[in-house]
Amino acid sequence: MRELPGYVLFAGIFLPVTLLLLLLIAYFMIKLSEVNEELAMAEDARSALPNHHGQWQKPRRSQNHKKPQERKGI
């Protein structure tokens, strides 16, 4: 047998590969939409409680808060 019949090429090679690619596309579209929803929720949380400058800043230590003194061993 030198050549494969057309139905073997179509049903055995082309169709499974095409279905696999479509399945991968659908899977990644679902994952991408989940990530977009998470990003939208994170952005909403950031804009819900902004500080007076409109941006998040790290909390600063108060000026009169001193570091504890290290005790030297006996």
VEXMI-266323 format. One record per atom (N, C-alpha, C): residue number from 1; residue in three letters; x negated, y negated, z negated. Coordinates in Angstrom, 3 decimals. Example, Ala and Ser with C-alpha at 12.3 -4.5 7.8 and 13.67 -1.06 7.14 Angstrom:
// residues 2
 nuse lofi       c1       c2       c3
    1  ala  -13.190    5.690   -7.800
    1  ala  -12.300    4.500   -7.800
    1  ala  -13.200    3.300   -7.800
    2  ser  -12.850    2.250   -7.080
    2  ser  -13.670    1.060   -7.140
    2  ser  -12.900   -0.030   -7.870
END
This chain:
// residues 74
 nuse lofi       c1       c2       c3
    1  met   -0.850    1.165    0.000
    1  met    0.000    0.000    0.000
    1  met   -0.903   -1.237    0.000
    2  arg   -0.874   -1.978    1.049
    2  arg   -1.750   -3.128    1.203
    2  arg   -1.108   -4.428    0.725
    3  glu    0.166   -4.562    0.875
    3  glu    0.860   -5.792    0.478
    3  glu    1.983   -5.469   -0.486
    4  leu    2.212   -6.386   -1.401
    4  leu    3.339   -6.220   -2.313
    4  leu    4.598   -6.771   -1.653
    5  pro    5.708   -6.107   -1.864
    5  pro    6.963   -6.635   -1.323
    5  pro    7.315   -7.981   -1.977
    6  gly    8.087   -8.762   -1.283
    6  gly    8.454  -10.094   -1.762
    6  gly    9.185  -10.079   -3.084
    7  tyr   10.085   -9.103   -3.286
    7  tyr   10.843   -9.060   -4.539
    7  tyr    9.934   -8.757   -5.730
    8  val    8.858   -7.991   -5.511
    8  val    7.922   -7.705   -6.597
    8  val    7.158   -8.977   -6.973
    9  leu    6.723   -9.708   -5.965
    9  leu    6.032  -10.962   -6.239
    9  leu    6.947  -11.942   -6.962
   10  phe    8.181  -12.034   -6.503
   10  phe    9.114  -12.988   -7.095
   10  phe    9.523  -12.565   -8.503
   11  ala   10.002  -11.336   -8.646
   11  ala   10.539  -10.869   -9.931
   11  ala    9.432  -10.528  -10.930
   12  gly    8.283  -10.115  -10.454
   12  gly    7.236   -9.652  -11.365
   12  gly    6.206  -10.697  -11.718
   13  ile    6.047  -11.714  -10.888
   13  ile    5.004  -12.710  -11.149
   13  ile    5.589  -14.118  -11.251
   14  phe    6.241  -14.576  -10.207
   14  phe    6.711  -15.954  -10.155
   14  phe    7.766  -16.251  -11.216
   15  leu    8.761  -15.406  -11.350
   15  leu    9.860  -15.645  -12.279
   15  leu    9.402  -15.640  -13.747
   16  pro    8.640  -14.654  -14.222
   16  pro    8.200  -14.692  -15.621
   16  pro    7.314  -15.896  -15.945
   17  val    6.425  -16.241  -15.032
   17  val    5.545  -17.391  -15.271
   17  val    6.363  -18.675  -15.318
   18  thr    7.316  -18.824  -14.433
   18  thr    8.176  -20.004  -14.415
   18  thr    9.005  -20.096  -15.690
   19  leu    9.567  -18.985  -16.126
   19  leu   10.367  -18.990  -17.355
   19  leu    9.496  -19.307  -18.572
   20  leu    8.290  -18.790  -18.604
   20  leu    7.385  -19.094  -19.703
   20  leu    7.048  -20.585  -19.743
   21  leu    6.770  -21.166  -18.600
   21  leu    6.472  -22.596  -18.553
   21  leu    7.674  -23.433  -18.982
   22  leu    8.872  -23.057  -18.541
   22  leu   10.076  -23.781  -18.962
   22  leu   10.304  -23.654  -20.464
   23  leu   10.035  -22.482  -21.008
   23  leu   10.174  -22.278  -22.442
   23  leu    9.178  -23.143  -23.217
   24  leu    7.950  -23.227  -22.753
   24  leu    6.951  -24.081  -23.395
   24  leu    7.345  -25.553  -23.323
   25  ile    7.860  -25.987  -22.186
   25  ile    8.300  -27.374  -22.048
   25  ile    9.422  -27.671  -23.025
   26  ala   10.395  -26.781  -23.134
   26  ala   11.511  -26.981  -24.054
   26  ala   11.019  -27.010  -25.502
   27  tyr   10.112  -26.118  -25.857
   27  tyr    9.576  -26.064  -27.215
   27  tyr    8.873  -27.370  -27.578
   28  phe    8.019  -27.857  -26.695
   28  phe    7.289  -29.081  -26.995
   28  phe    8.189  -30.309  -26.985
   29  met    9.247  -30.303  -26.193
   29  met   10.205  -31.414  -26.236
   29  met   10.914  -31.456  -27.584
   30  ile   11.275  -30.286  -28.119
   30  ile   11.921  -30.226  -29.432
   30  ile   10.962  -30.708  -30.512
   31  lys    9.729  -30.247  -30.473
   31  lys    8.747  -30.671  -31.473
   31  lys    8.478  -32.174  -31.381
   32  leu    8.416  -32.707  -30.179
   32  leu    8.180  -34.128  -29.990
   32  leu    9.335  -34.953  -30.542
   33  ser   10.554  -34.503  -30.341
   33  ser   11.701  -35.238  -30.881
   33  ser   11.699  -35.194  -32.409
   34  glu   11.271  -34.074  -33.009
   34  glu   11.163  -33.997  -34.473
   34  glu   10.128  -34.985  -34.994
   35  val    8.997  -35.076  -34.323
   35  val    7.953  -36.010  -34.741
   35  val    8.433  -37.449  -34.585
   36  asn    9.149  -37.741  -33.511
   36  asn    9.682  -39.090  -33.317
   36  asn   10.650  -39.460  -34.428
   37  glu   11.486  -38.513  -34.850
   37  glu   12.416  -38.777  -35.947
   37  glu   11.660  -39.042  -37.243
   38  glu   10.602  -38.265  -37.508
   38  glu    9.810  -38.471  -38.721
   38  glu    9.116  -39.825  -38.695
   39  leu    8.598  -40.221  -37.542
   39  leu    7.955  -41.531  -37.440
   39  leu    8.963  -42.652  -37.647
   40  ala   10.155  -42.496  -37.097
   40  ala   11.181  -43.518  -37.286
   40  ala   11.565  -43.630  -38.753
   41  met   11.665  -42.507  -39.453
   41  met   11.999  -42.541  -40.878
   41  met   10.868  -43.187  -41.666
   42  ala    9.628  -42.912  -41.306
   42  ala    8.491  -43.506  -42.010
   42  ala    8.443  -45.012  -41.776
   43  glu    8.727  -45.465  -40.558
   43  glu    8.734  -46.894  -40.273
   43  glu    9.866  -47.582  -41.012
   44  asp   11.020  -46.937  -41.143
   44  asp   12.130  -47.514  -41.894
   44  asp   11.756  -47.669  -43.360
   45  ala   11.070  -46.683  -43.907
   45  ala   10.674  -46.744  -45.307
   45  ala    9.665  -47.873  -45.533
   46  arg    8.806  -48.112  -44.578
   46  arg    7.824  -49.192  -44.718
   46  arg    8.497  -50.549  -44.672
   47  ser    9.484  -50.711  -43.806
   47  ser   10.120  -52.014  -43.679
   47  ser   11.156  -52.253  -44.765
   48  ala   11.543  -51.217  -45.500
   48  ala   12.561  -51.378  -46.536
   48  ala   12.024  -52.128  -47.744
   49  leu   10.774  -51.920  -48.113
   49  leu   10.209  -52.549  -49.301
   49  leu    8.880  -53.242  -48.994
   50  pro    8.884  -54.250  -48.144
   50  pro    7.615  -54.931  -47.876
   50  pro    7.245  -55.849  -49.036
   51  asn    5.949  -56.143  -49.181
   51  asn    5.552  -57.085  -50.230
   51  asn    5.755  -58.510  -49.721
   52  his    5.371  -59.495  -50.474
   52  his    5.664  -60.872  -50.104
   52  his    4.890  -61.331  -48.877
   53  his    3.843  -60.633  -48.489
   53  his    3.112  -60.985  -47.272
   53  his    3.685  -60.290  -46.044
   54  gly    4.584  -59.344  -46.247
   54  gly    5.166  -58.626  -45.125
   54  gly    4.351  -57.419  -44.710
   55  gln    3.293  -57.130  -45.443
   55  gln    2.457  -55.974  -45.130
   55  gln    2.187  -55.224  -46.413
   56  trp    1.890  -53.963  -46.280
   56  trp    1.537  -53.165  -47.460
   56  trp    0.101  -53.448  -47.820
   57  gln   -0.138  -53.597  -49.099
   57  gln   -1.501  -53.755  -49.590
   57  gln   -1.724  -52.779  -50.725
   58  lys   -2.986  -52.429  -50.933
   58  lys   -3.305  -51.544  -52.040
   58  lys   -3.114  -52.304  -53.349
   59  pro   -2.617  -51.655  -54.365
   59  pro   -2.489  -52.342  -55.648
   59  pro   -3.870  -52.698  -56.194
   60  arg   -3.972  -53.902  -56.728
   60  arg   -5.246  -54.365  -57.255
   60  arg   -5.261  -54.202  -58.760
   61  arg   -6.466  -54.049  -59.288
   61  arg   -6.618  -54.007  -60.740
   61  arg   -6.501  -55.421  -61.271
   62  ser   -5.951  -55.543  -62.437
   62  ser   -5.828  -56.879  -63.026
   62  ser   -7.212  -57.398  -63.396
   63  gln   -7.348  -58.708  -63.458
   63  gln   -8.640  -59.335  -63.737
   63  gln   -9.128  -59.029  -65.148
   64  asn   -8.220  -58.961  -66.104
   64  asn   -8.652  -58.777  -67.480
   64  asn   -8.749  -57.305  -67.879
   65  his   -8.582  -56.403  -66.943
   65  his   -8.720  -54.983  -67.233
   65  his  -10.199  -54.621  -67.087
   66  lys  -10.805  -54.176  -68.180
   66  lys  -12.221  -53.821  -68.150
   66  lys  -12.367  -52.311  -68.103
   67  lys  -13.440  -51.894  -67.468
   67  lys  -13.732  -50.468  -67.425
   67  lys  -14.183  -50.022  -68.805
   68  pro  -13.832  -48.820  -69.227
   68  pro  -14.283  -48.350  -70.536
   68  pro  -15.797  -48.172  -70.551
   69  gln  -16.398  -48.498  -71.683
   69  gln  -17.843  -48.372  -71.829
   69  gln  -18.218  -46.898  -71.907
   70  glu  -19.306  -46.572  -71.226
   70  glu  -19.782  -45.204  -71.292
   70  glu  -20.521  -45.001  -72.606
   71  arg  -20.274  -43.889  -73.222
   71  arg  -20.942  -43.597  -74.498
   71  arg  -22.155  -42.724  -74.229
   72  lys  -23.250  -43.125  -74.789
   72  lys  -24.462  -42.343  -74.593
   72  lys  -24.509  -41.243  -75.634
   73  gly  -25.079  -40.127  -75.261
   73  gly  -25.191  -38.990  -76.163
   73  gly  -26.134  -39.257  -77.315
   74  ile  -25.998  -38.488  -78.329
   74  ile  -26.818  -38.677  -79.539
   74  ile  -28.216  -38.142  -79.329
END
